[in-house]
Amino acid sequence: MATSKRICLWSGPRNISTTLMYSFAQREDTKVVDEPLYAHYLRNTVAKEYHPGTQDILDTLEQDGNKVIAEMMTNTTSSVFFFKNMTHHLLDVNRDFMKEENVYHVMLTRDPHEMLPSFDKVIENPNLEDVGYAKHTELLDYFEANNIKPIVLDSKRVLLNPKKVLSQLCEFIGIPFDENMLHWEAGARKEDGIWAKYWYANIHKSTGYLAYTPKSETFPERLEPLLKECMPHYNKLLKYAIG
């Protein structure tokens, strides 16, 4: 097999990252992997104390982040890999893999006005570390300093025109767009992380990209301070977003 293409999605939580994973899972040439660095993140942060299903995650996933990345970079069982990662899971690991040929970095963000209330329904009173916006801009700066060209996606723009954005994304990676990426069967996938029961209820009901609908609920006042922290990071990313 020729050298595999490795797509590293770097997302915040509640950013349609699982939708993108399901989308790429429809390709016959692609193998998807769900948040391989999650146990590494939990082992090394206080998040282990309040994330749902922590012990199951620690018991079933490799906890050494560098070992995880070594497996990500050496697995040759598919011509294309799609690794769904949370940016804030990228803690104290060797980043040399990011510079390798055939590794494609995709950054996925979402307006904090919409993301924060959604996240708060699972983990109450989140902080800036939990939601990943600062880690996103730090990673963007790292890419720029090391002449690595990522592609940036905004969740709203993806949902408004999934075919257009996915076509641009596939062109960036150097693979043909596949119409099958737009639809899938409802229900869970075998690749789902063990945490799916806490986070994936909506994606399991879906059969494709859901139409974008603005949030109608009033933004929670107690999340306003966090919103102010997140917005500069989001605005910086949005300047680079395609679509």
Residue pairs with C-beta under 8 A, 6 or more apart in sequence:
1 76
1 79
2 79
3 101
3 102
4 75
4 76
4 78
4 79
4 80
4 81
4 102
5 79
5 80
5 81
5 102
5 104
5 173
5 174
5 175
6 72
6 73
6 80
6 81
6 83
6 100
6 102
6 103
6 104
7 24
7 80
7 81
7 82
7 83
7 104
7 106
7 173
8 72
8 83
8 85
8 98
8 103
8 104
8 105
8 106
9 17
9 20
9 21
9 82
9 83
9 84
9 85
9 106
9 108
10 85
10 86
10 87
10 90
10 105
10 106
10 107
10 108
10 136
10 139
10 150
11 17
11 20
11 84
11 85
11 86
11 87
11 107
11 108
11 109
11 132
12 86
12 87
12 88
12 108
12 109
12 110
12 115
12 131
12 132
12 133
12 136
13 86
13 115
13 119
13 130
13 131
13 132
13 199
14 110
14 115
14 118
14 119
15 108
15 109
15 110
15 115
15 155
16 108
16 110
16 155
16 158
16 159
17 84
17 86
17 108
18 34
18 84
18 199
18 200
18 203
19 203
19 206
19 209
19 210
20 82
20 84
20 108
20 153
20 158
21 32
21 34
21 82
21 84
21 191
22 32
22 184
22 189
22 203
22 206
23 162
23 166
23 181
23 182
23 184
23 209
24 30
24 32
24 80
24 82
24 181
25 32
25 82
25 184
25 189
25 191
26 178
26 180
26 181
26 183
26 184
27 80
27 175
27 178
27 180
27 181
29 78
29 79
29 80
29 175
30 78
30 79
30 80
30 81
30 82
31 77
31 78
31 80
31 81
31 82
32 81
32 82
32 83
32 84
32 191
33 72
33 81
33 82
33 83
33 84
33 191
34 84
34 191
34 192
34 193
35 84
35 85
35 86
35 89
35 193
35 195
36 61
36 62
36 68
36 71
36 72
36 83
36 85
37 65
37 68
37 69
37 85
37 86
37 89
37 90
37 91
37 93
38 57
38 61
38 86
38 89
38 193
38 195
39 57
39 58
39 60
39 61
39 62
39 63
40 61
40 62
40 63
40 64
40 65
40 68
40 89
40 91
40 93
41 47
41 86
41 88
41 89
41 91
42 48
42 51
42 54
42 57
42 58
42 63
43 58
43 63
44 65
44 91
44 92
45 91
45 129
47 54
47 129
47 130
48 54
48 58
50 123
51 57
51 123
51 195
52 122
52 123
52 195
52 198
53 194
53 195
53 197
53 198
56 194
56 195
57 193
57 194
57 195
60 194
61 68
61 193
62 68
62 71
65 90
65 91
65 92
65 93
66 93
66 94
69 93
69 94
69 97
72 81
72 83
72 97
73 97
73 100
73 103
75 81
80 173
80 175
86 132
87 107
87 132
87 135
87 136
87 139
88 129
88 130
88 131
88 132
88 135
90 135
90 139
95 142
97 103
98 105
98 142
98 143
98 146
98 148
99 146
99 148
104 151
104 172
104 173
105 143
105 148
105 150
105 151
106 150
106 151
106 152
106 153
106 169
107 136
107 139
107 140
107 150
107 151
107 152
107 153
107 237
107 240
108 152
108 153
108 154
108 155
109 133
109 136
109 152
109 153
109 154
109 155
109 234
109 237
109 238
109 241
110 154
110 155
110 156
110 234
111 154
111 155
111 156
111 234
112 131
112 133
112 226
112 227
112 230
112 231
112 234
113 215
113 219
113 227
114 155
114 156
114 214
114 215
115 131
115 155
116 126
116 131
116 219
116 220
116 223
116 226
116 227
116 230
117 215
117 217
117 219
117 220
117 223
119 126
119 130
119 131
120 126
120 220
120 223
122 198
122 199
123 130
125 222
126 226
127 226
128 134
128 226
128 229
128 230
129 135
131 226
131 230
133 229
133 230
133 233
133 234
134 229
134 233
136 233
136 237
137 233
137 236
137 237
140 150
140 152
140 236
140 237
140 240
142 148
143 149
143 150
151 168
151 169
151 172
151 242
152 237
152 240
152 241
152 242
153 165
153 169
153 241
153 242
153 243
154 237
154 238
154 241
154 243
156 212
157 165
157 241
157 242
157 243
158 165
158 166
158 209
158 243
159 209
159 210
159 211
159 212
160 212
160 243
161 243
162 182
162 209
163 177
163 182
164 243
165 242
165 243
166 177
166 181
166 182
167 177
168 242
168 243
169 242
170 176
170 177
170 178
171 177
182 208
182 209
183 207
183 208
184 206
184 207
184 208
185 207
186 204
186 205
186 206
186 207
187 204
188 196
188 200
188 204
192 200
196 204
202 210
219 227
